[in-house]
Amino acid sequence: MSAVITVKSLSKAYRYAKRRGGFFEAFSPEHVTVEAVGGVDFEIGVGERVAIIGPIGAGKSTTLKMLSGILEPSSGEASVLGLTPWKQRKALAYKIGVVFGQRSQLWGELPARESFALLRHIYDQEAAPFAKRLGELTERFALADLLDQPVHRMSLGQRMRCEITASLLHGPNLLFLDEPTIGLDVTAKAAIRDFIREHARDHGQTVLLTSHDTRDIELVCDRVIVVNQGRIVVDQPTDQLRRRFLGRKIITFQSAGQAVSLNLPGVTRRASEAHATILEVDTKLTRVEQVIAAAMADGGIEDVTIEDPPMEEVIAEIYASTHAA
């Protein structure tokens, strides 16, 4: 798999003046250097959908801004689609789409249609292929009723659909998304996730996103890079991440009678309702098959569901383990 993004020892540090007390000290402030990103290395291949996650201040957005050419690093190297982002920003802009959840690339007073038309000229797109792409995105994102509406009158979910559409109109090979579902309701989030995943799959598009919403990671990305204090602490496929940090399964039994009660090593009850019992199983101590067989032996089981632990628990486990280290 050829690399779309290659990052080597990429760092970003900020220097600011720390004011000391007293009048005269104000003229000779102490300067402090804070490292936002500390020498990270990674590669992302064609068609990969990768999430960069971490606590607030971990360096996620800073990394994305360097890779999109908005920020210049303090040191290190990066190649994005064969270009150095901060040196060839204009050339790179024609090849990438960028969406920052709290920063608009549309003109608030203009109808979405006119914003899209302006973007066609900015990206020097021919009319026919542009119109075809806009038509496809309008249908997929249900934008027909929004095209003639000023952007500032749209709901946050409507605006985000238009923002993502705008980022794709010039047919980029790579999409950067910084908190794409922030502030959206459940329905709007689901629509955004479905679209990103399906569009990337259908067009072989590479996606790099940051998010604090674990569902974005689960439903969109097949690989996760975890950063903490500016450094990469984990870089693994999403499914392997669960298996590595949580050797647990969540089993839900639907029963006609009383709740399921088992006395097996590593099996604990998470919740029970009238006809449902949710168990957590430590698979290092007891296999899932043993738990199901024991429950079935008591009779009355109508349905069984086996799930991985929620992604937020996986991430909490990662943060705890890396902090302890």
C-alpha positions in Angstrom: 0.0 0.0 0.0 1.5 3.3 -1.1 1.7 6.1 1.5 -0.5 9.1 1.1 0.9 10.7 4.3 4.4 10.2 5.7 5.5 11.9 8.9 9.0 11.8 10.4 10.0 13.3 13.7 7.4 16.0 13.3 7.3 18.5 16.2 5.6 21.8 17.0 6.6 24.0 19.9 5.1 27.4 21.0 7.1 30.1 22.8 5.2 32.7 24.8 6.0 35.3 27.4 5.1 34.4 31.0 4.5 37.7 32.7 6.0 38.1 36.2 4.7 40.2 38.9 5.8 43.8 39.3 6.1 46.8 36.9 9.7 46.5 35.8 9.4 42.7 35.3 6.8 43.4 32.6 9.6 44.8 30.4 11.7 41.6 30.7 9.2 38.7 30.7 10.3 35.1 31.2 9.8 33.1 27.9 8.4 29.6 28.1 8.4 27.0 25.4 5.6 24.5 25.3 5.8 21.4 23.1 2.4 20.7 21.4 3.7 17.8 19.2 6.8 16.0 20.1 8.5 14.1 17.2 5.8 11.9 15.9 6.3 9.3 13.1 3.6 7.5 11.1 2.4 6.6 7.6 -1.1 6.5 6.2 -1.9 4.5 3.1 -4.3 5.0 0.2 -7.9 4.4 1.3 -7.2 4.2 5.0 -9.6 5.9 7.4 -7.6 6.9 10.5 -8.6 8.6 13.7 -6.1 10.6 15.8 -7.5 10.7 19.3 -6.3 11.9 22.7 -7.1 14.2 25.6 -7.6 17.9 25.2 -4.2 19.5 24.5 -2.6 16.2 23.3 -1.6 17.7 19.9 -4.4 16.3 17.6 -5.5 19.5 15.9 -2.0 20.8 15.8 -0.9 17.7 13.8 -3.8 18.1 11.4 -3.0 21.8 10.9 0.6 21.0 10.0 -0.4 18.3 7.6 -2.9 20.6 5.9 -0.3 23.4 5.6 -1.9 25.8 8.0 1.0 25.6 10.5 4.7 25.1 9.9 6.4 22.7 12.3 9.3 23.5 14.5 11.2 20.5 13.2 10.7 17.3 11.3 9.4 16.3 7.9 6.0 15.5 6.4 4.9 14.5 2.9 1.2 14.7 2.0 0.4 13.4 -1.5 4.0 13.9 -2.4 4.0 17.6 -1.3 5.5 19.3 1.8 2.3 20.9 3.2 3.7 24.2 4.7 6.0 24.8 1.6 3.5 23.8 -1.1 0.2 24.8 0.6 -1.5 26.1 -2.6 -0.7 23.0 -4.6 -1.8 20.8 -1.8 -5.2 22.7 -1.4 -6.3 21.4 -4.8 -5.7 17.8 -3.7 -7.2 17.8 -0.2 -10.5 18.6 1.5 -10.5 20.1 5.0 -13.3 20.5 7.5 -12.8 22.1 10.9 -15.9 21.6 13.0 -16.0 25.1 14.5 -14.6 27.0 11.5 -16.6 27.6 8.3 -15.3 27.7 4.7 -18.7 29.0 3.5 -19.9 32.6 3.3 -22.6 33.0 6.0 -24.7 35.6 4.2 -24.7 33.8 0.9 -26.9 30.9 -0.1 -25.1 27.6 -0.2 -25.4 27.4 -3.9 -23.5 30.6 -4.4 -20.8 29.5 -1.9 -20.3 26.4 -3.9 -20.1 28.4 -7.1 -17.4 30.6 -5.6 -15.5 27.4 -4.6 -15.6 26.2 -8.1 -13.7 29.2 -9.3 -11.3 29.1 -6.3 -10.4 25.5 -7.2 -10.4 26.2 -10.9 -13.0 23.4 -11.7 -14.6 23.0 -15.0 -18.4 23.5 -15.0 -19.6 20.1 -16.2 -17.7 17.8 -13.8 -18.3 20.2 -11.0 -22.1 20.3 -11.6 -22.2 16.5 -11.8 -20.3 16.2 -8.5 -22.6 18.8 -6.8 -25.6 16.9 -8.1 -24.4 13.6 -6.6 -23.5 15.2 -3.3 -26.8 17.1 -3.2 -28.7 13.9 -3.6 -26.6 11.9 -1.1 -26.7 14.6 1.5 -30.4 15.7 0.9 -29.3 19.3 0.2 -31.9 20.3 -2.4 -34.0 22.3 0.1 -30.8 24.0 1.5 -29.1 25.2 -1.7 -30.9 28.6 -1.8 -30.8 29.2 1.9 -28.2 31.5 3.5 -25.7 29.5 5.5 -26.2 31.6 8.6 -29.8 30.5 8.8 -29.1 26.8 8.8 -29.0 24.6 11.8 -25.6 23.2 12.8 -26.3 19.9 11.3 -27.4 21.4 8.0 -24.4 23.6 7.9 -22.0 20.7 8.5 -23.6 18.7 5.7 -22.8 21.7 3.4 -19.3 22.1 4.9 -18.5 18.5 4.0 -20.0 18.9 0.6 -17.9 22.0 0.0 -14.7 20.0 1.0 -15.5 17.4 -1.6 -16.6 19.5 -4.6 -13.1 19.6 -6.2 -12.7 15.8 -5.9 -9.9 15.6 -3.3 -7.9 12.4 -2.7 -7.6 13.1 1.0 -10.0 14.4 3.5 -9.0 16.0 6.8 -11.8 16.3 9.4 -11.3 18.0 12.8 -14.2 17.2 15.1 -16.8 16.9 12.2 -19.7 15.9 14.5 -19.1 18.4 17.4 -22.3 19.9 18.6 -24.6 17.8 16.4 -27.7 15.9 17.5 -27.8 12.1 17.3 -29.5 12.0 13.9 -27.2 14.5 12.3 -24.1 12.7 13.6 -25.3 9.4 12.2 -25.9 11.0 8.7 -22.4 12.6 8.8 -20.7 9.3 9.8 -22.6 7.2 7.2 -21.7 9.7 4.5 -18.0 9.9 5.3 -17.6 6.1 5.6 -19.5 5.3 2.4 -18.0 8.1 0.3 -14.5 7.1 1.3 -15.2 3.5 0.5 -16.9 4.2 -2.8 -14.2 6.6 -4.0 -11.1 5.1 -2.4 -10.6 8.2 -0.5 -8.2 8.5 2.4 -9.6 10.1 5.6 -7.8 11.5 8.7 -10.0 12.8 11.5 -9.8 13.9 15.0 -12.7 13.5 17.4 -13.7 13.2 21.1 -16.8 11.2 20.1 -16.0 7.5 20.3 -18.8 6.6 17.8 -17.0 8.6 15.1 -14.0 6.4 15.7 -16.0 3.1 15.8 -18.2 3.8 12.8 -15.9 5.7 10.4 -12.3 4.6 11.1 -10.4 1.3 10.7 -7.3 2.5 12.5 -6.6 4.6 15.6 -3.6 6.7 16.5 -3.6 7.7 20.2 -1.6 10.7 21.2 -0.9 12.0 24.7 1.3 15.0 25.6 2.3 15.4 22.0 3.5 11.8 21.4 2.0 8.7 19.9 1.3 6.0 22.5 -0.7 3.6 20.4 -1.1 3.0 16.7 -3.3 0.0 15.8 -6.3 -1.1 13.8 -9.5 -0.4 15.7 -10.5 -4.1 16.3 -7.0 -5.0 17.5 -7.1 -2.0 19.9 -10.1 -3.5 21.7 -8.5 -7.0 21.9 -5.2 -5.6 23.2 -6.6 -3.4 26.0 -9.8 -5.1 26.9 -10.0 -8.9 27.0 -13.7 -8.6 27.8 -17.0 -9.3 26.1 -20.4 -8.0 26.9 -23.1 -10.7 26.7 -26.8 -9.9 26.9 -29.3 -12.7 27.6 -33.0 -12.3 26.8 -35.0 -14.7 28.9 -38.6 -15.5 29.4 -38.2 -16.1 33.1 -35.9 -14.8 35.9 -32.6 -13.1 35.4 -29.5 -15.1 34.5 -27.3 -15.8 37.5 -23.9 -17.5 36.9 -21.1 -18.3 39.3 -18.1 -18.4 36.9 -14.6 -16.9 37.2 -14.4 -13.4 35.6 -18.2 -13.1 35.0 -19.9 -10.1 36.5 -23.4 -8.7 36.1 -23.5 -5.2 34.6 -27.3 -4.8 34.6 -30.5 -6.7 34.7 -34.0 -5.9 33.7 -37.3 -7.7 33.6 -36.3 -10.1 30.8 -32.7 -9.2 30.1 -29.4 -9.8 31.9 -26.2 -8.1 30.8 -23.0 -9.8 31.8 -19.3 -8.8 31.5 -16.9 -11.6 30.8 -13.2 -11.6 31.3 -12.2 -13.9 28.5 -8.8 -14.6 30.0 -10.6 -16.4 32.8 -13.7 -17.9 31.2 -14.5 -18.4 27.5 -17.6 -16.9 26.0 -18.8 -20.4 24.9 -18.7 -21.6 28.6 -20.8 -18.6 29.7 -23.5 -19.3 27.0 -23.5 -23.0 27.7 -24.0 -22.4 31.4 -26.8 -20.0 30.8 -28.5 -22.3 28.3 -28.3 -25.2 30.8 -30.7 -23.3 33.1 -33.3 -23.0 30.3 -35.5 -20.1 29.4 -33.0 -18.2 27.2 -34.7 -16.7 24.1 -31.8 -14.7 22.6 -28.1 -14.0 23.1 -26.1 -10.9 22.0 -22.3 -10.7 22.2 -20.6 -7.3 21.9 -17.2 -5.7 22.5 -17.0 -3.2 25.3 -17.9 0.4 24.4 -15.1 2.3 22.7 -15.0 4.9 25.5 -14.0 2.2 27.9 -11.2 1.1 25.6 -9.9 4.6 25.3 -10.1 5.2 29.1 -8.1 2.0 29.6 -5.5 3.2 27.1 -5.1 6.6 28.9 -4.9 4.9 32.2 -2.2 2.4 31.1 -0.1 5.0 29.3 -0.4 7.5 32.2 0.8 4.8 34.6 3.7 4.0 32.4 
